[in-house]
Amino acid sequence: MMKGDDAGHTYQLGVKNENLVSYYDGEVDVTIPDLICVIDENTGEPVTNPHYEIGQSLAVIILPAPDAFLTPKGLATFGPAYVGVDAPYRPASLQNRHNK
């Protein structure tokens, strides 16, 4: 369940071996190469994909990719298309969601 200003909205992760893309209300919010991390809100411990539980209180933290990954060559190698995500790179930024 989303909290605060995000209450009533949905946030989903597209996952293979790692979190590749996140969706806010069904629209792409953030993509790789930025790191989409999940932590348990109660323990502060990271939660890997096979270790989450339904009803668990989680927080999603986005860490920006290193600059080298954001060059045309870096995005070709580590960007969304590399793993079959049909969306352009969306950087870690609150303005993705709030300025649409």
N, C-alpha and C positions, 0 to 999 in steps of 0.2 A: 504494500500500500504506500503510495506516494504521500509525502508530508508537506506542510507549509503551502507555499504558492503553487506547488505541483500536485496538491491533493486533487483527486478526480482525473488525473492524467495517467497514462501508462508509459512504462519504460521497459523495453525488451532488448535482449542481447542476441545477436547472431553469432553462433559458436561453431567452430570445428574443434581443433585442438586448443584453441585459445579464443578469446573474445575478439571478433573481427569487426563488428559493426554494432552500433546501438541505435535504437529507434525510440523516438519520443512521439507518442500518439500516432505510431505507424509511419512516421517520416524519419528518414536518415538523420541522425543527430551527430554522431562521431564515427569515423572509420579508422582502420589501421592506415598508416603505421603508428598513430597515437596509441598509447597503451590504455586499454579499458580494463580497469582493475575492480575487483569486488572484495569487500571486507565485511565481516560480521560486525554489526553495530554494537552488539553486546560484549564481544571479546576483543575487537580490534584486530583480529587475526584475518589473514587473507583466506578467501574461499575459492578453491579451484573448481572447475566445472563439474567434475564427478562428485564433488563433496558438498553440494548445497542441499538443503531440505525445504520442502514446501512449507511456507509459513515463517521461514527464517527471516529475521530482520537484517537486511543487507543495505550497504551503501555502495554506490558506484563512484569510483574516483578515476578521472581521466588525467593521464600524464602526457604532456606533449612529446612528440617524437623529436629525436636529435635533428638538427638542421640538415645534416647530410642525407637523411632519409626523405627530405622534402624537396630535393632537387628533382628535375625530370627523370634522371637515371634512378634516383632513390625511390621515387613513386612507382616507376615501372617495375622495380624489383620488389618493393615491400608494400605497395599501395593496394587499394581495394580490388582492382582488376586482377591482380596476381592470384587472389584466392577466390575469384568468381563473384565478388560482390558487384552488382550492377549499379554502381553509384560513384560519382567522383569523390575524391578525397574531401572529407569534411573535418577540419581541424578542431582540436579541443578548444572550445570557446563558448561561454554562456550566450554570446550573441547569436549562435546558431539557432537556439530555441526562442529566445526572447525578441529577436528582431526580424522575424519572418513576416 
